[in-house]
């Protein structure tokens, strides 16, 4: 069974795991233990990330640094645009901001 992000954004844990493993190996053949030491987690945790058992959200910044890859690539791969659900959320929030701006301008113009 494919593990999907609980945040409902279409991120697949197995794809993230494949990218983490690829980047780790491309970083001079770093071992899981070495990456775990850099992140402050166990070798088993790294194996879990790479197997797609867990999405390591808490460690994205450390992964960026250790693997020399942006978090967007780790999460989305070469298709770094956020999923449609995330884009819809952003557009909804922008509409809310515009509405508040309009209300503020009305109050200020009185």
C-alpha positions as CSV (number, residue, x, y, z in Angstrom):
1,X,0.0,0.0,0.0
2,X,1.4,3.4,-1.0
3,X,1.8,5.9,1.8
4,X,0.5,9.3,1.0
5,X,1.2,12.5,2.8
6,X,-1.4,13.0,5.6
7,X,-1.5,16.6,4.5
8,X,-3.5,15.6,1.4
9,X,-1.1,17.2,-1.1
10,X,-0.5,14.1,-3.3
11,X,3.1,13.5,-2.1
12,X,4.1,9.8,-2.3
13,X,6.4,8.6,0.3
14,X,8.0,6.0,-1.9
15,X,9.0,8.7,-4.5
16,X,10.5,10.8,-1.8
17,X,12.4,7.8,-0.5
18,X,13.8,7.1,-4.0
19,X,15.0,10.7,-4.3
20,X,16.6,10.6,-0.8
21,X,18.4,7.4,-1.7
22,X,19.6,8.7,-5.1
23,X,20.9,11.9,-3.6
24,X,22.6,10.1,-0.8
25,X,24.4,7.8,-3.2
26,X,25.3,10.8,-5.5
27,X,26.8,12.6,-2.4
28,X,30.0,10.6,-2.6
29,X,28.4,7.3,-1.7
30,X,27.3,8.3,1.7
31,X,26.0,5.4,3.9
32,X,22.6,5.4,5.6
33,X,24.5,5.5,8.9
34,X,26.5,8.6,7.8
35,X,23.3,10.4,6.7
36,X,21.6,9.4,10.0
37,X,24.5,10.9,12.0
38,X,24.2,14.2,10.1
39,X,20.4,14.3,10.8
40,X,20.7,12.9,14.4
41,X,18.6,9.9,13.6
42,X,19.3,6.2,13.4
43,X,20.3,4.2,10.4
44,X,17.0,2.4,10.6
45,X,15.2,5.8,10.3
46,X,17.0,6.6,7.1
47,X,16.1,3.1,5.8
48,X,12.5,3.9,6.6
49,X,12.6,7.2,4.8
50,X,14.2,5.5,1.7
51,X,11.7,2.7,1.8
52,X,8.8,5.2,1.8
53,X,7.6,4.2,5.3
54,X,7.8,7.7,6.6
55,X,8.0,11.2,5.0
56,X,10.8,13.0,7.0
57,X,9.1,16.4,7.1
58,X,10.9,17.3,10.4
59,X,14.3,16.8,8.7
60,X,13.8,18.5,5.4
61,X,16.2,21.4,6.1
62,X,18.9,19.0,7.4
63,X,18.4,16.8,4.3
64,X,18.7,19.8,2.1
65,X,22.1,20.6,3.6
66,X,23.4,17.0,3.9
67,X,22.3,16.0,0.3
68,X,22.9,19.4,-1.3
69,X,19.4,19.3,-2.8
70,X,16.4,21.7,-2.3
71,X,13.5,20.5,-0.2
72,X,11.2,21.0,-3.2
73,X,13.3,18.4,-5.2
74,X,13.2,16.0,-2.2
75,X,9.4,16.3,-2.0
76,X,8.4,16.7,-5.7
77,X,11.4,15.7,-7.8
78,X,12.0,17.5,-11.0
79,X,8.3,18.5,-11.1
80,X,8.9,21.1,-8.3
81,X,5.5,22.9,-8.8
82,X,3.3,22.3,-5.8
83,X,0.4,19.9,-6.4
84,X,-2.9,21.3,-7.6
85,X,-4.4,21.1,-4.1
86,X,-1.7,23.3,-2.8
87,X,-2.1,25.8,-5.6
88,X,-5.8,26.0,-4.9
89,X,-5.1,26.7,-1.3
90,X,-2.7,29.4,-2.2
91,X,-5.2,31.0,-4.6
92,X,-7.9,30.8,-1.9
93,X,-5.7,32.5,0.6
94,X,-4.8,35.2,-1.9
95,X,-8.5,35.9,-2.4
96,X,-8.9,36.2,1.4
97,X,-6.1,38.7,1.5
98,X,-7.5,40.8,-1.3
99,X,-10.9,40.8,0.5
100,X,-9.3,42.1,3.7
101,X,-7.3,44.7,1.7
102,X,-10.5,46.0,0.2
103,X,-12.2,46.2,3.6
104,X,-9.2,48.1,5.0
105,X,-9.2,50.5,2.1
106,X,-12.9,51.2,2.6
107,X,-12.3,52.0,6.3
108,X,-9.4,54.2,5.5
109,X,-11.2,56.1,2.8
110,X,-14.0,57.2,5.2
